[in-house]
Amino acid sequence: MRATDNFDEKKFVGHGGFGIVYKATLDVLEMSSVEGKYQDKLVKKSKTVAIKRILNRQDAHSKEGFFTEIDLLTSCKHPNIVSLVGFSREGREMILVYEYASKGSLNEYFGNNCGKINLTWAQRLQICLDIAHGINYLHTNMEDKPRIIHRDIKSGNILLDENLRAMVADFGLSKIHPKDQQASTRYSENAVGTKVYTDPEYLTSYKYKKESDIYSFGVVLFEILCGRVAYDSIYLAEHVKGLAPIARRRFSEKTLKELIDRKMIDEDDKNIFTLNRGPNQDSFEVFSRIAYQCSAEIQAKRPTMEVVIKELERALKLQVSKHFTEVTIFSFLIFLIPLVITILVP
């Protein structure tokens, strides 16, 4: 309460399905380190954190989500998964404390958000790769971590730090896949998640598996390409399920390029020195194909996260290598033109 000035609105930075998030500074106990080696001594450090105050609801979902996040995040250690700094349960109050992501959530960069920077295509591809690595980590069984299905992958649950490193967050709806359970499919009584991001097969059959997260990630990929959230009114006016079915149809018709975020293209046109902010043809084709495959309506047709990562890396390589070639040619011309003028003009 002291850190948030009694949960003052000025400290408010966002909200999730189960709580309201505040920015605050707390004294945190951390293991001391000397030249990268951790010592047995705890040191108190002042740290900027995100504090989520869980909403008290009549049903048991908020309490269940609170304990789920603690269970999952204490077993997850990965640069693309948000870190849990601590938690508190006192009376009816349930508090979760996370590392603070200073650049906000990914969905804040879509639409007409003038206060946010305009991400280049290479930056967007790197963010996609960060998310993919995070999801792949969740889906992988390890000695100290079970397989985890997130069940609410969306741009609003992707946080960006000061270096634009993307981290998957908000595990209130997540489920652990028991190590001793051979079957990869699990069933739920009711479909959960945000509808425009939710796996269509899961909505009809109530069976979810890691491929359900891959579908949701496919929707996020299309959002990153188009620069609008999947539930934007423009998309909902055309289709009740938002962006995904529209993007899939456009891909099949070979008109998907018309949906590319104009902020990237327009800046290319206006500023010759900012070369290739938008996707080149090769990078676009690789990216759009894997986004289309991820958002397949049938679970069995979706690629594995290993394949997704490989294709996204390929799209980034194609973008960066083409950009390097263009910059090299441009630099050569800048050098050559004055030289030619000097030779031709006596």
Salt bridges, closest charged atoms under 4 A:
GLU30 OE1 - LYS45 NZ 3.65
GLU30 OE2 - LYS47 NZ 2.92
ASP59 OD2 - ARG57 NH2 3.30
GLU64 OE2 - LYS175 NZ 3.60
GLU69 OE2 - LYS52 NZ 3.07
GLU93 OE2 - ARG53 NH2 2.56
GLU99 OE1 - ARG165 NH2 3.95
GLU108 OE1 - LYS116 NZ 3.09
ASP152 OD2 - LYS154 NZ 3.95
ASP161 OD2 - ARG165 NE 2.85
ASP170 OD1 - LYS52 NZ 3.69
ASP199 OD1 - ARG302 NH2 2.57
GLU201 OE2 - LYS207 NZ 3.15
ASP213 OD2 - HIS139 NE2 2.88
ASP232 OD2 - ARG228 NH1 3.28
GLU238 OE2 - ARG249 NH2 2.40
GLU253 OE1 - ARG249 NH1 3.10
GLU258 OE1 - ARG250 NH1 2.59
ASP261 OD2 - ARG124 NH2 2.88
ASP261 OD2 - LYS263 NZ 3.50
ASP266 OD1 - ARG262 NH2 3.00
GLU267 OE1 - ARG277 NE 3.73
GLU311 OE1 - ARG314 NH1 3.19
